[in-house]
Amino acid sequence: MAPQKTLSPLAWTLLLTLAAIWGGIFPAAKVVLVEVGPVTIVAQRTFWAALILWAIVAWRGQPLPAKPRVWIGFAVMGLINNVLPFSLIFWGQQHIEAGLAAILNGSTAIFGVLVAAIFFADERFTRRKAAGVTLGFLGVATAMGLEHLRQFDLRSLAQLALLGAAMSYALAGVWARKMLHDVPSDVSAAGMLSFAALFAWAGAWTLEGPPSLNYSFITLALLTYIAIPGTAIAFMLYYRVLALAGAANLLLVTLLVAPCAIVISSLSLGESLPFHVLAGFGLIAAGLAVIDGRIVKRLKI
C-alpha cells in the first residue's frame, strides 16, 4: 500500500483557501436568490466557469478528446455533478439557512463511501466505514431535527433536496472514475461545465424565463464570485491539492467547508444556527474522521 501523503504548508494553504471559497458560495447564493432563480444561477455559474476553463485549456495547448465516449462522459457529468446538485442546493437554500445547507452538503462523502462500495471491488465496506457512515447519518438526522423528520413541509423538502444533491455528487464520483479517469483534469472540468451550461440554460429558460439584465450590483458581484472563484478557480485548486496531497487528504475539504460557511453566514447574514444543527455537524465530522481512518489508527481503536 502506498504511504499516505502528508500536507505541506502549500497544500494546507490551498486546501484552506478552497474550503473558504466553497464555504462562501452558500451565503453568496442566499443573497443572489433574492433576485435570481436557482436554475438561472446554475446556468450563469457553469457558463462563465466553462469559458474560463476553456481559455486555460487553449493557453496550455491541450488537445480535445477524440473519443465519443469521453464527450458522453462529459455530458453525464455535467448533469449529475453540476446541473442536478447545484439546482437542488440553490432551490433548497430558498427555505433553509446557508450554514445548514453547507452541513447537509457535507454528507456527500458519506454517500460516496456507500456508492463506491457498490460499484468498485477495491472499495470494500469495512466495519470502520460502516461505523463512520452510521455516525454520518445520525449527524444528518440530528442536523435536520426530529420535528422536520416527522412532517412534510418546504423546510423538510429543502433539506431532502440537499441530501439529493449529496447523492448526485457521490454518483458523479463513480461516473468520473469509470469514464473520465484518462482525461486531463482541466479538460474534463471544461467539458463537463460546457454541457452543464447547455442543460442549465435550457432548464432556466423553461422554468424561470429569460434572465434579467437589471440585477443589482451586489447580485452581479456575487454571481461573478460564484462562477469564477467559486467554480473555475476552485476546480483548479481542487486538482492542485489532489496532486499535492492525495485523495484522502481532500476529505478535509468536506470537513472545512461547513465551518467556513457557518462563520461567513454569521458575519455577513447574521445567521444563527440552533444547537441541534451544530451537534449534527459534529456527528457528520466524526463520521468522516472514522471513514478516513487516520485518527482511529493513531488511537489504536
Secondary structure, DSSP 8 states (H G I E B T S, - for coil): --------HHHHHHHHHHHHHHHHHHHHHHHHTTTS-HHHHHHHHHHHHHHHHHHHHHHHT------HHHHHHHHHHIIIIIIHHHHHHHHHTTTS-HHHHHHHHTTHHHHHHHHHHHH-TTS---HHHHHHHHHHHHHHHHHH-HHHHS--SHHHHHHHHHHHHHHHHHHHHHHHHHHSTTS-HHHHHHHHHHHHHHHHHHHHHHHH-S--S---HHHHHHHHHHHIIIIIIHHHHHHHHHHHHHHHHHHHHHHHHHHHHHHHHHHHH-----HHHHHHHHHHHHHHHHHH-HHHHHHT-
